[in-house]
Amino acid sequence: MKESYTTQMDAARKGILTPQMKEVLENEPISQPDLMEKLAEGRIVIPANRNHLCLKAAGVGAGLKTKINVNLGVSKDVCSFDAEMNKAKLALEYKADAVMDLSVSGDTEGFRKRLVEEIPVMIGTVPIYDTLTRTGKPAEEITIEDWFKTVEIHALNGIDFITIHAGLNRKCAASLKTNRRLCGIVSRGGAILFEWMEKTGNENPFYEHFDRLLDICEVYDVCISLGDGLRPGAIKDSTDAPQIEELITLGELTRRAWERNVQVMIEGPGHVPLHEIEMNMKLQKKLCHNAPFYVLGPLVTDIAPGYDHITSAIGGALAAMHGADFLCYVTPAEHLRLPTADDVKEGIMASRIAAHAGDLAKGIKDADTIDHKMSRARGELDWEGQFDCAIDPEKAREYRKSSEPAEKDVCTMCGDFCAVKRVGDLL
């Protein structure tokens, strides 16, 4: 007789080892009892919609490797679903762990279905955006049925995790008005819901009818990524009253979701100066009961358009070190345009470096094995060995080939002055 469960959390609480848990165990330095205990507690999630049939499941949370996400999707100005599918395939090639479709124009459902059919990593969306696209209505004319119909469609399509800004309620909105910011609301989903609440006078529908959201997520085993609608978009706005007010609400909603066996991640900032990152990570874990933390960046300065993949990687490494579990990549195009395929690669590599650096710092088992292997190859002037260990072997080879030395065992920076060559034989 087949054992019955609704969600991965429900299965873990019943002691049932699911196929998705087995896939996580194949790729993570964690024991089966530890994985199931943390799943049951909510400290780990395995986003795995029952309708995402090609999914190779991955876990996010305590004791697991830090994961990275790639955002993509069309806009009204740049609307090529083929180009976005190419980006999704690049994300697989460059070893991203998740893809989020943020499309706001065209046949969004057709594209989602294509992603679910062809992309085996976990896939996320923001149904709030798609409600406006799907209905064609201005925000104030959207009905509660419209909001939840979109969520149902995304769940039915096979989406593994959905960002829902359920914590931006009227109380948080009031806090925003009395604590003025340099950049106000920079979350698209947050801005849409804020506009809807202001123009209709109603409470956030996902906060007011949170149980209805849980009903949908429980049926399909959709993980809720509780969105940070009031994340700071400027370092001056970091860790302010509206951000913390929303975070407290997200902690309350997390407990309600867990009572229904629905998996939850918490989304976090945003633009945060270096000295506030550790505090933000620990505050989230405290207020949200150690639920997995999914961060955008954080970006540690506001002055680097064109280089925000670097500002994000700096913040992401520190965030991962202090407990972030999931990094949303940022590309060089952030704040400027829809990213190209080249931008996507740069963003992925920067985020992967940040995630790995964080794993080294927080002592993830065997995370340093590849570093030691690379160091050994460098110490032996083994260039092929170095390329094999590189996070981007293709780029490393191109750099080496573009400036070849007279003596093949060194490089053109040091040549005969190579310290490793001179000292190697002596040691």
N, C-alpha and C positions, 0 to 999 in steps of 0.2 A: 504494500500500500504506500502510495506516494505521500510524503510528509507535507503538511499544509502550512503555508505562511503567506503573509501579505507583502511585507517589505523585508529588505536585508536586515533592518533592525529587529523586526519581529522574529525572523529566523534565528538571529543570534540569541535573542532572549529565550527562545525555545530550545536552544542547543542544536539547531539544524545547520549543518555545513553546506552552504549552497555552492553551485558551480562557480559563481562569481567570487565567492570567498576563496575557493581553490585557486582561481587565476591570480588573485592578489597575493596569496601565499607563495606562488611560483616566482614572484618578482620582488618580494620585499623581505627585509631582515627581521621578520616577526614570527612568533610561534602561533599556531592555531588557537590555543587557549587565550593568548593575549589579544589576538585580533578579534575574536568573538566577544571577549569581555568589553573591549573598547567600543565595538560596534553596538553592543547592548546598552552601553552607557551614553552613547552619542558622541564620543570623542573621536571616532572614525566614521566616515561615511563611504559607501560604495554606490555612487550614482549609476543606476542600471535600470532604465525603463524596460518593462517587460516586452515592449514592441521594438526595441533596438536589437534586432536579431544578430547583427554582425559584431556586436560590441565585444571587445576584449577588456574586461573589467579592470578598473584601477581603484585603489583606495586613497583617501585623503584624510590626514589627521595624525594623531599622536603616535610617534615611533616609526612613521613611514617616511619615505623619501619625499622631499618637497616637490610638488607638482607645478607645472606651468600651463597656462591657458593662452590660446590664440584667439583674439577677436577678429571677426571678418563680417562681411555683409554689404549689400548695395545701399546706395542713397539715390535720391531723385536725380542728382547731377551726374553720378557715375553708377550706371545700372547695368552691369554685366555679370550675370550669375555664373557664366563660364569662367570669368576671371576669378571670382570668389571661390569657385570649386577648385581652381588651380591652387589658390592659396591654402585651401584645406588640405590638398594633397602635399603641398610643400610642408605644411605643419607636421604631417606624418613622416615625411622624409627627414626632417630635422628634429624629430623625436619630441614633439610637444605631447602633452598628456591629455589635452582637451581642446575643443573648438567651441566658441560661442558665435552663433549667428545673430547679428544685430541689424539685420536688413530692415529698411523702413520704406521700401518701394517695390512695386511689381508683384510678381507671383511668389509671395513669400512662402506659402504652404508648399508649392511645388519644389522650391529649393530646399526647404527643410526635409521633405521626404527623400530627396536625392542625397542629402547629407547622411541621413539615417541609413539609407540603403548601402552607401559606399564608404563611409568613414567609420572605422572600428574603435575610435577613442570616444570618451564620453562627450556628449554634445549638450550645450546649454543655449538658452534663449531668454529674451525679456518680453513676455507676452504683453506687457503694458504698451510698448512701442507698437506691436503688431495689431493691437486693438484699433488704434487710429488708422493704420494702413488698411486693415481688413474692412472696416466699416466705412471709411471715407468721411467720417463725421468730425466736426470740431470737438475739442475736448469736452466742453460743457454739455454736449448732446449725447455723450456716451452714457449708456444705462448700465446698471449693475449686471444685467443679463449679458450685455456686450462684453464686459470685463471677464466674466467667468466662462463665457463661451469660448473666448480665445484661449484661456488656460486649458480647457478641455481639449481643444483642437491640438494644441502643442503636446499635451500628454498622449493623446491618441496617435499623433505622428511619430512618437517614440523618443521624445526629448528626455534626456537623463536628469538634467537639473535646470530649474527655472529661477531667474532672479525676480523676486517680488518685493517691492518696497513697502511692506506692510507696517513698518515701524514709524513711518512718517504720518502720524495721526494729527488731529487738530491741535492737541497740546504741544506737539513738537513744532508745528507750524507757527503757533503763537510765540514760542521761544525764539524762532528765527526772526520774528518781527521786532522783538525787544532786544535782540543781540545782533546788531547789524554787522554784516560781513563785507569784505572787499569784493568777493565774487559770488555772493548769494548762493543759489543752488546750481551746481554744475552737473548733477546727475540728470540725464534725459528722462529716465523713468520718474525720478523724484519731482522734476519740474512739471511733467505732465499731470501727475497726481495732485501736486500743489495747486496747479491751475484749476483742475477739476473741482477740488474742494472749495477753492475761493469763489469760483463762479456759480457753483450749485449750492453752497452752504452745507454740504453733506460731509459726513465723516469718510475717511479713507475706506473704500469698499473692502479692501483686503484685510484691514484691521477689524472693521466692524463685523465682517462675515468670514473670519479666519477659519472657522470650522468647515465652511463650505470649501475653502481651498484645501484643507486637510482631507476632505472626502475624496477629492479628485486625485491628490497625490498618493493617497493610500491605495487606491485601486490600481494605479499604473506603476507604483513604486518610483515616483518622481521625487528627487531630493530638492528641497526648497533652499535656495540661496537667498537668505534674507538680506535684501539690498540696503545699501547705505545711501538713502536718498539725500541725506544731509552731509555727505562726506565733504571735507574741505577741498576747495579748488585753488587755494592759495595758502602758502605756509603761514600767513598772518591769521588765517581762519582755523588753523589746526587745533584740535582738542578744545574746542569752544563748547558753550552750553548746548546749542542745538545738536551738535554731533553726539555729545554724551547723553542727552535726553533721549535721542533716538536709540542709542545703544542699550540703554536700560530697558526700553520697550522691546527691543529685539531679544533680550534675555528672557523676558516674560513670555514672548511668543515661542521661544525655543522650548521651554518646558511644556507648553500646551501641545506642540507638535510631537514631542517625545511621548506624551501620554497616549498618542494615537499611533505610535510606532513609525512616524514619518521622520525621515532623515533631514538634518538641517546643517547648512553651513552659514557662517556669518560673513558678510562682506564689510571691508574696512577701507580706510583712506589710502589713496588720495594724495594730497600734498601735505607732507609732514617734515619739519626740519629734523636733522639727524638726532639731536638730543632729546626729541620727544618720541622717537620710534619705539624704544624699549617700553616706555610707559604705556603707549597705545596698545602694544601687543599684550601686555600683562593685564591691562584694564579690560580688554575685550574678553580674555580668557576668564577673568574673574566674574564679570557681569553676565557673560553668556555661558557660564557653567562648563567651560572647556570644550565647547563645540568647535569644530575645525574653523580656521580663520582664513579667509580668501581676500587678498589685498591687491589693489591696483597700484603698482609701484612698491612702496610709496615714492613719490617724487620729492627729492630733498631740496630743490631750489626751483624758483619760478622763471629763471632767466635763460633757459637753454633750449628754445625751440630749434628743432633740427638735430638735437642731441639728447632728447628726452629718454631715449632708450638707455643712455648712460646714467642720467639722474635717477631713473627708475631702478636700474640694476644696483646702484649704490644703496638705495633705500631698501630694495628687495632683499639683498644679502643680509643686511642688518635685521630686517623684519623676520626673515627665516631663522636667523640665529636666535631670536628671542621668542619664537613660537609660531610664526605664520606657517601655515601648512600648504598654501596654494597661492602662487603668484600669477596675476594677470599681466601678460607681457605689455610693454609699451614700445612703440616703434619710433623711429626718427621723425615720422610724419605727425605724431601726436600734436594736437592743437592747431594743425596747419592744413591737412587734407586727408582724403581717404588713402591709406597706405598702398603702395605698390607691392609686387612680389618681392623685390629687393628689400623694401622696408620690412616686410614680414620676416625675412631671414634674419636681418639685423636685430629685430626685436626678439625673436626666438633665441638667438645665440646669447644676447645680453641677459635674458631671463634665465636661461639654462645655467649660465655661469653663476648668476646670483643664487639660484636654487642650490647648486652644488656647493658653493662657498658656505651657504647657510647650513647644509647638511654636515659639512666638515666641522663647523663650529659647534653644532649641537650634538655631535657624536653619534650620528647615525652609523650603525654597524657596517663596516666594510666600505664606507663612502670614500675612504682615503686610498683604497687599493689601487685605483687607476692613477692617482697622483704619484704613488710610489713607483709604479711601473714606468710612468713618464720620466721621473727623476733618474731611474736606473738607465733608461735609454739615453738621456742627456749626458749622464756621467760616462757612458761608453761611446759617445758620439755616434749613436745608432740612429740615423735619420729616419729610416723606415719605421723603426720602433716608435719614434716620437710621433710620426704621422698617424700611426695606428691608435695612439692614445689620445690624439687631439680631439677636442670637441667639434672642430670643423676641419677634418683632414684635407678637404679640397682646398681651402684657403691657405692652409699651412704649406701645402705642396706648391701652390702658385707663387707664394712669396719666395720660397727657396729657389724655384726654377727661374724666377725673374732676375736673379742676381747670383749667378753661379761662381764659386771661388776657384782659384787656380788649384788649390789643394782640396780635394773633394771631401775630406773628413771634417772640415771646418766651415765657417760661413764668412761672408764678405765684410762683416762688421769688424771682426778681430783678426781673421787670417792666421798668420803664424804666431800672433800674440794671444791666441786662444788659451785661456787659463786652464780649461779642462784638459786640453792636449798636453800642455807643458807640465802639469802636475800629476796627470794620470799615471805615467810610468813610475814617477818617484814614489807615489803612494802604494 
